[in-house]
């Protein structure tokens, strides 16, 4: 897994950053992924998205 991450990052070395998540996290809504991307993109603290953990 590390080799593929390194390859992807090296291929896109000029990117501002990378958002890496686990492939088996299918229950994470795409809206949440977009929110994380936006927070990172605009330089805000990731704590902006923090919420209490609740078991579903």
LODREN-715238 format. One record per residue: residue number from 1; x, y, z of N, C-alpha, C in turn. Coordinates in Angstrom, 1 decimal, decimal comma. Example, Ala and Ser with C-alpha at 12.3 -4.5 7.8 and 13.67 -1.06 7.14 Angstrom:
2
@fike 1 n.east 13,2 n.north -5,7 n.up 7,8 ca.east 12,3 ca.north -4,5 ca.up 7,8 c.east 13,2 c.north -3,3 c.up 7,8
@fike 2 n.east 12,8 n.north -2,2 n.up 7,1 ca.east 13,7 ca.north -1,1 ca.up 7,1 c.east 12,9 c.north 0,0 c.up 7,9
***
This chain:
56
@fike 1 n.east 0,8 n.north -1,2 n.up 0,0 ca.east 0,0 ca.north 0,0 ca.up 0,0 c.east 0,9 c.north 1,3 c.up 0,0
@fike 2 n.east 1,9 n.north 1,3 n.up 0,8 ca.east 2,8 ca.north 2,4 ca.up 0,8 c.east 3,4 c.north 2,7 c.up -0,6
@fike 3 n.east 3,7 n.north 1,7 n.up -1,3 ca.east 4,3 ca.north 1,9 ca.up -2,6 c.east 3,4 c.north 2,7 c.up -3,6
@fike 4 n.east 2,1 n.north 2,3 n.up -3,5 ca.east 1,1 ca.north 2,9 ca.up -4,4 c.east 0,9 c.north 4,4 c.up -3,9
@fike 5 n.east 0,9 n.north 4,6 n.up -2,6 ca.east 0,8 ca.north 6,0 ca.up -2,2 c.east 1,9 c.north 6,9 c.up -2,6
@fike 6 n.east 3,1 n.north 6,3 n.up -2,5 ca.east 4,3 ca.north 7,1 ca.up -2,9 c.east 4,3 c.north 7,4 c.up -4,4
@fike 7 n.east 3,9 n.north 6,4 n.up -5,2 ca.east 3,8 ca.north 6,5 ca.up -6,6 c.east 2,8 c.north 7,6 c.up -7,0
@fike 8 n.east 1,6 n.north 7,6 n.up -6,3 ca.east 0,6 ca.north 8,6 ca.up -6,6 c.east 1,1 c.north 10,0 c.up -6,2
@fike 9 n.east 1,7 n.north 10,1 n.up -5,1 ca.east 2,2 ca.north 11,4 ca.up -4,6 c.east 3,3 c.north 12,0 c.up -5,5
@fike 10 n.east 4,3 n.north 11,1 n.up -5,8 ca.east 5,4 ca.north 11,5 ca.up -6,7 c.east 4,9 c.north 11,9 c.up -8,1
@fike 11 n.east 3,8 n.north 11,2 n.up -8,6 ca.east 3,3 ca.north 11,6 ca.up -9,9 c.east 2,6 c.north 12,9 c.up -9,8
@fike 12 n.east 2,1 n.north 13,3 n.up -8,7 ca.east 1,4 ca.north 14,6 ca.up -8,5 c.east 2,1 c.north 15,5 c.up -7,5
@fike 13 n.east 3,4 n.north 15,5 n.up -7,6 ca.east 4,2 ca.north 16,2 ca.up -6,6 c.east 3,9 c.north 17,7 c.up -6,6
@fike 14 n.east 3,4 n.north 18,3 n.up -7,6 ca.east 3,1 ca.north 19,7 ca.up -7,7 c.east 1,7 c.north 20,1 c.up -7,1
@fike 15 n.east 1,0 n.north 19,1 n.up -6,6 ca.east -0,3 ca.north 19,3 ca.up -6,0 c.east -0,2 c.north 20,1 c.up -4,6
@fike 16 n.east -1,2 n.north 20,8 n.up -4,3 ca.east -1,2 ca.north 21,5 ca.up -3,0 c.east -1,2 c.north 20,5 c.up -1,8
@fike 17 n.east -1,9 n.north 19,4 n.up -2,0 ca.east -2,0 ca.north 18,4 ca.up -1,0 c.east -2,7 c.north 17,2 c.up -1,5
@fike 18 n.east -2,9 n.north 16,2 n.up -0,6 ca.east -3,6 ca.north 15,0 ca.up -1,0 c.east -4,5 c.north 14,6 c.up 0,1
@fike 19 n.east -5,7 n.north 14,1 n.up -0,2 ca.east -6,7 ca.north 13,6 ca.up 0,7 c.east -6,7 c.north 12,1 c.up 0,6
@fike 20 n.east -6,2 n.north 11,4 n.up 1,6 ca.east -6,1 ca.north 9,9 ca.up 1,5 c.east -7,0 c.north 9,3 c.up 2,5
@fike 21 n.east -7,8 n.north 8,4 n.up 2,1 ca.east -8,7 ca.north 7,7 ca.up 3,0 c.east -8,6 c.north 6,2 c.up 2,7
@fike 22 n.east -9,2 n.north 5,4 n.up 3,6 ca.east -9,2 ca.north 4,0 ca.up 3,4 c.east -10,3 c.north 3,6 c.up 2,5
@fike 23 n.east -10,0 n.north 2,6 n.up 1,6 ca.east -11,0 ca.north 2,2 ca.up 0,6 c.east -12,1 c.north 1,4 c.up 1,2
@fike 24 n.east -12,0 n.north 0,9 n.up 2,4 ca.east -13,1 ca.north 0,1 ca.up 3,0 c.east -14,0 c.north 1,0 c.up 3,9
@fike 25 n.east -13,9 n.north 2,3 n.up 3,7 ca.east -14,8 ca.north 3,2 ca.up 4,5 c.east -16,0 c.north 3,7 c.up 3,6
@fike 26 n.east -16,7 n.north 2,7 n.up 3,1 ca.east -17,8 ca.north 3,0 ca.up 2,2 c.east -19,0 c.north 3,7 c.up 2,8
@fike 27 n.east -19,0 n.north 3,7 n.up 4,2 ca.east -20,2 ca.north 4,4 ca.up 4,8 c.east -19,9 c.north 5,9 c.up 5,0
@fike 28 n.east -18,8 n.north 6,4 n.up 4,7 ca.east -18,5 ca.north 7,8 ca.up 4,8 c.east -19,2 c.north 8,5 c.up 3,6
@fike 29 n.east -20,2 n.north 9,3 n.up 3,9 ca.east -20,9 ca.north 10,0 ca.up 2,8 c.east -19,9 c.north 10,9 c.up 2,0
@fike 30 n.east -20,2 n.north 11,0 n.up 0,7 ca.east -19,4 ca.north 11,8 ca.up -0,2 c.east -19,4 c.north 13,3 c.up 0,2
@fike 31 n.east -20,5 n.north 13,7 n.up 0,9 ca.east -20,6 ca.north 15,0 ca.up 1,4 c.east -19,6 c.north 15,3 c.up 2,4
@fike 32 n.east -19,3 n.north 14,3 n.up 3,3 ca.east -18,3 ca.north 14,5 ca.up 4,3 c.east -16,9 c.north 14,6 c.up 3,7
@fike 33 n.east -16,7 n.north 13,8 n.up 2,7 ca.east -15,4 ca.north 13,8 ca.up 2,1 c.east -15,2 c.north 15,2 c.up 1,4
@fike 34 n.east -16,2 n.north 15,7 n.up 0,8 ca.east -16,2 ca.north 17,1 ca.up 0,2 c.east -15,9 c.north 18,2 c.up 1,3
@fike 35 n.east -16,6 n.north 18,0 n.up 2,4 ca.east -16,4 ca.north 19,0 ca.up 3,5 c.east -14,9 c.north 19,0 c.up 4,0
@fike 36 n.east -14,3 n.north 17,8 n.up 4,2 ca.east -12,9 ca.north 17,7 ca.up 4,6 c.east -12,0 c.north 18,3 c.up 3,5
@fike 37 n.east -12,3 n.north 18,0 n.up 2,3 ca.east -11,5 ca.north 18,7 ca.up 1,2 c.east -11,6 c.north 20,2 c.up 1,3
@fike 38 n.east -12,8 n.north 20,7 n.up 1,4 ca.east -13,0 ca.north 22,1 ca.up 1,5 c.east -12,3 c.north 22,8 c.up 2,7
@fike 39 n.east -12,4 n.north 22,1 n.up 3,8 ca.east -11,7 ca.north 22,7 ca.up 5,0 c.east -10,2 c.north 22,7 c.up 4,8
@fike 40 n.east -9,6 n.north 21,7 n.up 4,3 ca.east -8,2 ca.north 21,6 ca.up 4,0 c.east -7,8 c.north 22,7 c.up 2,9
@fike 41 n.east -8,6 n.north 22,8 n.up 1,9 ca.east -8,4 ca.north 23,7 ca.up 0,8 c.east -8,3 c.north 25,1 c.up 1,2
@fike 42 n.east -9,2 n.north 25,5 n.up 2,1 ca.east -9,3 ca.north 26,9 ca.up 2,6 c.east -8,5 c.north 27,2 c.up 3,8
@fike 43 n.east -7,6 n.north 26,2 n.up 4,2 ca.east -6,7 ca.north 26,4 ca.up 5,3 c.east -7,3 c.north 26,5 c.up 6,7
@fike 44 n.east -8,6 n.north 26,1 n.up 6,8 ca.east -9,2 ca.north 26,1 ca.up 8,1 c.east -8,8 c.north 24,9 c.up 8,9
@fike 45 n.east -9,0 n.north 24,9 n.up 10,2 ca.east -8,7 ca.north 23,8 ca.up 11,1 c.east -9,6 c.north 22,7 c.up 10,9
@fike 46 n.east -9,1 n.north 21,5 n.up 10,9 ca.east -10,0 ca.north 20,3 ca.up 10,7 c.east -11,0 c.north 20,2 c.up 11,9
@fike 47 n.east -10,7 n.north 20,9 n.up 13,0 ca.east -11,6 ca.north 20,9 ca.up 14,1 c.east -12,9 c.north 21,5 c.up 13,8
@fike 48 n.east -13,0 n.north 22,2 n.up 12,7 ca.east -14,2 ca.north 22,8 ca.up 12,2 c.east -15,2 c.north 21,7 c.up 11,9
@fike 49 n.east -14,8 n.north 20,6 n.up 11,6 ca.east -15,7 ca.north 19,5 ca.up 11,3 c.east -16,0 c.north 18,5 c.up 12,5
@fike 50 n.east -15,3 n.north 18,8 n.up 13,6 ca.east -15,4 ca.north 17,9 ca.up 14,7 c.east -16,8 c.north 17,8 c.up 15,3
@fike 51 n.east -17,2 n.north 16,6 n.up 15,6 ca.east -18,5 ca.north 16,4 ca.up 16,2 c.east -18,4 c.north 15,2 c.up 17,1
@fike 52 n.east -19,3 n.north 15,2 n.up 18,1 ca.east -19,2 ca.north 14,0 ca.up 19,0 c.east -19,4 c.north 12,7 c.up 18,3
@fike 53 n.east -18,7 n.north 11,7 n.up 18,7 ca.east -18,9 ca.north 10,4 ca.up 18,1 c.east -20,1 c.north 9,7 c.up 18,6
@fike 54 n.east -20,9 n.north 9,2 n.up 17,6 ca.east -22,1 ca.north 8,4 ca.up 18,0 c.east -22,1 c.north 7,1 c.up 17,2
@fike 55 n.east -22,4 n.north 6,1 n.up 17,9 ca.east -22,4 ca.north 4,8 ca.up 17,2 c.east -23,8 c.north 4,6 c.up 16,6
@fike 56 n.east -23,8 n.north 4,2 n.up 15,3 ca.east -25,0 ca.north 4,1 ca.up 14,5 c.east -25,4 c.north 2,6 c.up 14,5
***
